[in-house]
Amino acid sequence: MSFLTGLYAFAFYFAALVLVAGLTWKVVQYARTPAPLKIPTTPAPITNSGVVLRMTREVVLFESLFRGNKWTWIFSWIFHFGLFLVTLRHLRYFMDPVPTPIAFIQPFGIYAGFAMVLGLAGLWARRFLVDRVRYISSPSDHLILGLLVLIGCSGILMSFVVHTDIVSVKAFFLGLYSFDLQPLPADPLLLLHLFLVAGLMIIFPFSKLLHAPGLFFSPTRNQVDNPRERRHLAPWAARLEQR
């Protein structure tokens, strides 16, 4: 085993540990945060099935963003849909044999990388061109967008310009499962791409990217609008009433 292979194996073990532990901690924190008031954003559903439908529209179509700003919605949806296809395409590196749906998505996943970068470029340009957005943008916002753009661009370059040994790459990641480390190709672009991905995994639980799981815990979205039919009590308030 080369030093390079061991270094990247450690990096991905560490990144995976931070990602899982960080996400678990944040989700538990979200779940424990009380919602003392009934505050669904109107017009809001009055049934549980309506809440499920609303959350589905929010996750798939970004409904509230569509109502708020059409340009932001367009670039955001392009980015997220491209990222979704790219993620599905990359599952082939962690599966053997590769399921038929994942094999079917491969041609679409290659070109989805362009959609991902295009959406990111629009979202990043917005932070420079829109005054109110530029005012509230922090260095971390630009860092995350730059990181995602570099990941997307390096992946596109490996697909269309500077090819790498994907068989060895797959063997490396499959070997991580069983702690049987396989040689990782020493291609500079591949090493840069993997380094950036590991970095993204590490910062994900502590960044604004955490809006993905946080959406499901938003009381303005996940509450039923029935304050007259049923009294709303946070768990801590219910315990106080019982005393």
Sine and cosine of phi, psi and omega as CSV:
sin_phi,cos_phi,sin_psi,cos_psi,sin_omega,cos_omega
0.00,0.00,0.78,-0.62,0.00,-1.00
-0.98,0.19,0.30,-0.95,0.05,-1.00
-0.87,0.49,-0.64,0.77,-0.03,-1.00
-0.89,0.46,-0.70,0.71,0.02,-1.00
-0.89,0.46,-0.71,0.70,0.01,-1.00
-0.89,0.45,-0.62,0.78,0.00,-1.00
-0.90,0.44,-0.72,0.69,-0.02,-1.00
-0.96,0.29,-0.52,0.85,0.09,-1.00
-0.89,0.45,-0.72,0.70,0.04,-1.00
-0.88,0.47,-0.66,0.75,-0.02,-1.00
-0.87,0.50,-0.67,0.74,-0.03,-1.00
-0.98,0.22,-0.53,0.85,0.13,-0.99
-0.89,0.46,-0.72,0.70,-0.01,-1.00
-0.91,0.42,-0.70,0.71,-0.01,-1.00
-0.89,0.45,-0.65,0.76,0.01,-1.00
-0.91,0.42,-0.64,0.77,0.03,-1.00
-0.89,0.45,-0.72,0.69,0.00,-1.00
-0.90,0.44,-0.67,0.75,-0.02,-1.00
-0.89,0.46,-0.76,0.65,-0.04,-1.00
-0.93,0.38,-0.74,0.68,-0.01,-1.00
-0.90,0.43,-0.68,0.73,-0.01,-1.00
-0.91,0.42,-0.70,0.72,0.03,-1.00
-0.90,0.43,-0.67,0.74,0.01,-1.00
-0.87,0.49,-0.72,0.70,0.00,-1.00
-0.88,0.48,-0.70,0.71,-0.03,-1.00
-0.93,0.37,-0.65,0.76,0.01,-1.00
-0.90,0.43,-0.67,0.74,0.06,-1.00
-0.88,0.47,-0.66,0.75,0.03,-1.00
-0.89,0.46,-0.70,0.72,0.04,-1.00
-0.87,0.49,-0.70,0.72,-0.07,-1.00
-0.91,0.40,-0.52,0.86,-0.04,-1.00
-1.00,0.08,-0.21,0.98,-0.01,-1.00
-0.95,0.31,0.86,-0.51,-0.07,-1.00
-0.95,0.31,0.49,-0.87,0.12,-0.99
-0.89,-0.45,1.00,0.05,-0.14,-0.99
-0.95,0.32,-0.28,0.96,-0.06,-1.00
-0.85,-0.52,0.43,-0.90,0.12,-0.99
-1.00,0.04,0.97,-0.25,-0.14,-0.99
-0.74,-0.67,0.70,0.72,0.07,-1.00
-0.93,0.37,0.64,-0.77,0.04,-1.00
-0.95,0.30,0.83,-0.55,-0.03,-1.00
-0.99,0.11,0.44,-0.90,-0.06,1.00
-0.94,0.33,0.76,-0.65,-0.12,-0.99
-0.88,-0.48,0.48,-0.88,0.02,-1.00
-0.94,0.35,0.47,-0.88,-0.02,-1.00
-0.95,-0.31,0.10,1.00,0.04,-1.00
-0.74,-0.67,0.33,-0.95,0.02,-1.00
-0.90,0.43,-0.63,0.78,0.03,-1.00
-0.90,0.44,-0.56,0.83,0.07,-1.00
-0.91,0.42,-0.61,0.79,0.05,-1.00
-0.90,0.43,-0.67,0.75,0.03,-1.00
-0.87,0.48,-0.70,0.72,0.02,-1.00
-0.90,0.44,-0.66,0.75,0.00,-1.00
-0.90,0.44,-0.70,0.71,0.01,-1.00
-0.90,0.44,-0.60,0.80,0.04,-1.00
-0.89,0.45,-0.70,0.72,0.04,-1.00
-0.90,0.44,-0.60,0.80,-0.02,-1.00
-0.92,0.38,-0.67,0.74,-0.04,-1.00
-0.95,0.30,-0.67,0.74,-0.11,-0.99
-1.00,0.05,-0.67,0.75,-0.13,-0.99
-0.94,-0.33,-0.13,0.99,-0.04,-1.00
0.82,0.57,0.83,0.56,-0.15,-0.99
-0.86,0.51,-0.73,0.68,-0.05,-1.00
-0.92,0.39,-0.58,0.81,0.04,-1.00
-0.92,0.38,-0.59,0.81,0.03,-1.00
-0.88,0.47,-0.64,0.77,0.02,-1.00
-0.95,0.31,-0.48,0.88,-0.08,-1.00
-0.99,0.12,-0.72,0.69,-0.06,-1.00
-0.41,-0.91,0.91,-0.42,-0.10,-0.99
-0.93,0.37,-0.64,0.77,-0.02,-1.00
-0.92,0.39,-0.69,0.72,0.05,-1.00
-0.89,0.46,-0.64,0.77,0.02,-1.00
-0.88,0.47,-0.69,0.72,-0.03,-1.00
-0.87,0.50,-0.79,0.62,-0.04,-1.00
-0.93,0.37,-0.60,0.80,0.00,-1.00
-0.92,0.40,-0.68,0.74,-0.01,-1.00
-0.93,0.36,-0.63,0.77,0.04,-1.00
-0.87,0.49,-0.70,0.71,0.01,-1.00
-0.89,0.45,-0.77,0.64,-0.08,-1.00
-0.92,0.40,-0.62,0.78,0.03,-1.00
-0.93,0.38,-0.65,0.76,0.07,-1.00
-0.89,0.46,-0.68,0.73,0.03,-1.00
-0.89,0.46,-0.62,0.78,0.02,-1.00
-0.88,0.48,-0.73,0.68,0.00,-1.00
-0.92,0.39,-0.65,0.76,0.02,-1.00
-0.89,0.46,-0.66,0.75,0.02,-1.00
-0.90,0.44,-0.69,0.73,0.05,-1.00
-0.88,0.48,-0.66,0.75,0.00,-1.00
-0.89,0.46,-0.63,0.77,-0.05,-1.00
-0.96,0.29,-0.18,0.98,0.03,-1.00
-0.89,0.45,-0.35,0.94,0.00,-1.00
-0.90,0.44,-0.39,0.92,0.01,-1.00
-0.98,0.21,-0.16,0.99,-0.04,-1.00
-0.88,-0.48,0.12,0.99,-0.05,-1.00
-0.75,-0.66,0.65,-0.76,0.10,-0.99
-0.47,-0.88,0.94,-0.34,0.11,0.99
-0.98,0.20,0.28,-0.96,0.00,-1.00
-0.99,0.11,0.83,-0.56,0.02,-1.00
-0.87,0.50,0.46,-0.89,-0.04,-1.00
-0.84,0.54,-0.70,0.71,0.02,-1.00
-0.86,0.51,-0.61,0.80,0.01,-1.00
-0.94,0.34,-0.62,0.79,0.06,-1.00
-0.91,0.42,-0.60,0.80,-0.02,-1.00
-0.92,0.40,-0.53,0.85,-0.10,-0.99
-0.99,0.16,-0.17,0.99,-0.13,-0.99
-0.82,0.57,-0.77,0.64,-0.01,-1.00
-0.88,0.47,-0.59,0.80,0.00,-1.00
-0.95,0.32,-0.59,0.81,-0.01,-1.00
-0.91,0.42,-0.52,0.85,0.01,-1.00
-0.89,0.46,-0.76,0.65,-0.06,-1.00
-0.99,0.17,-0.28,0.96,0.07,-1.00
-0.90,0.43,-0.37,0.93,0.06,-1.00
-0.87,0.49,-0.58,0.81,0.04,-1.00
-0.92,0.39,-0.65,0.76,0.03,-1.00
-0.89,0.45,-0.64,0.77,0.01,-1.00
-0.87,0.50,-0.74,0.67,-0.02,-1.00
-0.93,0.37,-0.62,0.78,0.03,-1.00
-0.88,0.48,-0.72,0.70,0.04,-1.00
-0.88,0.48,-0.67,0.75,0.03,-1.00
-0.90,0.43,-0.63,0.77,0.01,-1.00
-0.88,0.47,-0.65,0.76,0.04,-1.00
-0.91,0.42,-0.68,0.74,0.01,-1.00
-0.92,0.39,-0.58,0.81,0.00,-1.00
-0.95,0.31,-0.66,0.75,0.03,-1.00
-0.87,0.49,-0.57,0.82,0.02,-1.00
-0.86,0.51,-0.55,0.83,-0.01,-1.00
-0.97,0.26,-0.20,0.98,0.08,-1.00
-0.97,-0.24,-0.56,0.83,-0.18,-0.98
-1.00,-0.08,-0.42,0.91,-0.01,-1.00
-0.99,-0.14,0.88,-0.48,-0.14,-0.99
-0.84,0.54,-0.76,0.65,-0.08,-1.00
-0.93,0.38,-0.52,0.86,0.04,-1.00
-0.97,0.24,-0.62,0.78,0.05,-1.00
-0.88,0.47,-0.59,0.81,-0.04,-1.00
-0.91,0.42,-0.60,0.80,-0.06,-1.00
-1.00,-0.10,-0.02,1.00,-0.01,-1.00
-0.98,0.22,0.72,-0.70,0.01,-1.00
-0.96,-0.29,0.25,-0.97,0.04,-1.00
-0.83,0.56,-0.56,0.83,0.00,-1.00
-0.90,0.43,-0.54,0.84,0.05,-1.00
-0.88,0.47,-0.71,0.70,0.01,-1.00
-0.93,0.36,-0.58,0.81,0.02,-1.00
-0.89,0.46,-0.71,0.70,-0.02,-1.00
-0.91,0.41,-0.69,0.72,0.02,-1.00
-0.90,0.45,-0.67,0.74,0.04,-1.00
-0.89,0.46,-0.63,0.77,0.03,-1.00
-0.89,0.46,-0.71,0.71,0.01,-1.00
-0.91,0.42,-0.64,0.76,0.03,-1.00
-0.89,0.45,-0.69,0.72,0.01,-1.00
-0.90,0.44,-0.63,0.78,0.05,-1.00
-0.89,0.46,-0.72,0.69,0.00,-1.00
-0.90,0.43,-0.71,0.70,-0.03,-1.00
-0.92,0.40,-0.67,0.74,0.02,-1.00
-0.91,0.41,-0.58,0.81,0.06,-1.00
-0.92,0.40,-0.66,0.76,0.03,-1.00
-0.90,0.44,-0.67,0.74,0.00,-1.00
-0.89,0.46,-0.62,0.79,0.03,-1.00
-0.94,0.34,-0.46,0.89,-0.01,-1.00
-0.98,0.18,-0.55,0.84,-0.16,-0.99
-0.86,-0.51,-0.30,0.95,-0.10,-0.99
-0.86,-0.52,-0.91,0.41,-0.06,-1.00
-0.95,-0.32,0.99,-0.10,-0.08,-1.00
-0.97,0.22,0.43,-0.90,0.04,-1.00
-0.80,-0.59,0.14,-0.99,-0.01,-1.00
-0.99,0.12,1.00,-0.04,-0.08,-1.00
-0.94,0.33,-0.40,0.92,0.06,-1.00
-0.91,0.42,-0.69,0.72,0.03,-1.00
-0.93,0.37,-0.58,0.82,0.04,-1.00
-0.89,0.45,-0.69,0.73,0.02,-1.00
-0.91,0.42,-0.66,0.75,0.02,-1.00
-0.88,0.47,-0.59,0.80,0.02,-1.00
-0.89,0.45,-0.73,0.68,-0.05,-1.00
-0.96,0.29,-0.59,0.81,0.08,-1.00
-0.91,0.42,-0.56,0.83,0.03,-1.00
-0.93,0.38,-0.43,0.90,0.03,-1.00
-0.90,0.44,-0.51,0.86,-0.01,-1.00
-0.88,0.47,-0.67,0.74,-0.10,-1.00
-0.97,-0.25,0.19,0.98,-0.04,-1.00
0.86,0.52,0.48,0.87,0.08,-1.00
-0.96,-0.29,1.00,0.07,-0.16,-0.99
-0.94,0.33,0.79,-0.61,0.03,-1.00
-0.95,-0.30,0.47,-0.88,-0.05,-1.00
-0.85,0.52,0.70,-0.71,0.05,-1.00
-0.99,-0.15,0.76,-0.65,0.04,-1.00
-0.84,0.54,0.61,-0.79,-0.07,-1.00
-1.00,-0.07,0.52,0.86,0.03,-1.00
-0.94,0.33,0.80,-0.60,-0.06,-1.00
-0.84,0.54,-0.67,0.74,-0.04,-1.00
-0.92,0.39,-0.63,0.77,0.06,-1.00
-0.90,0.44,-0.70,0.72,0.00,-1.00
-0.89,0.45,-0.63,0.78,0.07,-1.00
-0.90,0.44,-0.71,0.70,-0.02,-1.00
-0.86,0.51,-0.73,0.68,-0.03,-1.00
-0.93,0.37,-0.60,0.80,0.04,-1.00
-0.88,0.47,-0.68,0.73,0.01,-1.00
-0.92,0.39,-0.64,0.77,0.02,-1.00
-0.90,0.44,-0.70,0.72,0.04,-1.00
-0.88,0.48,-0.64,0.77,0.05,-1.00
-0.89,0.45,-0.65,0.76,0.04,-1.00
-0.89,0.46,-0.66,0.75,0.02,-1.00
-0.87,0.48,-0.60,0.80,-0.05,-1.00
-0.96,0.30,-0.67,0.75,-0.06,-1.00
-1.00,0.09,-0.24,0.97,-0.09,-1.00
-0.81,0.58,-0.76,0.65,-0.06,-1.00
-0.92,0.39,-0.20,0.98,-0.09,-1.00
-0.89,-0.46,0.25,0.97,-0.08,-1.00
-0.86,-0.50,0.03,-1.00,0.05,-1.00
-0.93,0.36,-0.21,0.98,0.06,-1.00
-0.90,0.44,-0.24,0.97,-0.03,-1.00
-0.96,0.30,0.05,1.00,0.08,-1.00
-0.89,0.46,-0.32,0.95,-0.01,-1.00
-0.87,0.50,-0.87,0.49,0.07,-1.00
-0.96,0.28,-0.45,0.89,-0.03,-1.00
-0.89,0.45,-0.45,0.89,0.00,-1.00
-0.85,0.53,-0.61,0.80,-0.07,-1.00
-0.95,0.30,-0.23,0.97,-0.01,-1.00
-0.95,-0.30,0.16,0.99,0.00,-1.00
-0.98,0.22,0.89,-0.46,-0.02,-1.00
-0.91,0.42,-0.39,0.92,0.04,-1.00
-0.95,0.30,-0.25,0.97,-0.02,-1.00
-0.92,-0.40,-0.55,0.83,-0.16,-0.99
-0.99,-0.17,0.13,0.99,-0.01,-1.00
-0.99,-0.17,0.56,-0.83,0.11,-0.99
-0.99,0.14,0.68,-0.74,-0.03,-1.00
-1.00,0.06,0.97,0.23,-0.02,-1.00
-0.69,-0.72,0.74,0.67,-0.06,-1.00
-0.91,0.41,-0.43,0.90,0.01,-1.00
-0.99,0.11,-0.54,0.84,-0.03,-1.00
-0.98,0.19,-0.53,0.85,-0.08,-1.00
-0.58,-0.81,0.76,-0.64,0.01,-1.00
-0.95,0.31,0.73,-0.68,-0.01,-1.00
-0.99,-0.10,0.82,-0.57,0.04,-1.00
-0.75,-0.66,0.79,-0.61,0.14,-0.99
-0.93,0.36,0.47,-0.88,-0.03,-1.00
-0.79,0.61,-0.66,0.75,-0.03,-1.00
-0.93,0.38,-0.55,0.84,0.03,-1.00
-0.94,0.34,-0.60,0.80,0.03,-1.00
-0.90,0.43,-0.62,0.78,0.03,-1.00
-0.91,0.41,-0.61,0.79,0.02,-1.00
-0.91,0.42,-0.61,0.79,0.00,-1.00
-0.92,0.40,-0.48,0.88,-0.04,-1.00
-0.97,0.22,-0.25,0.97,-0.03,-1.00
-0.98,0.18,0.00,0.00,0.00,0.00
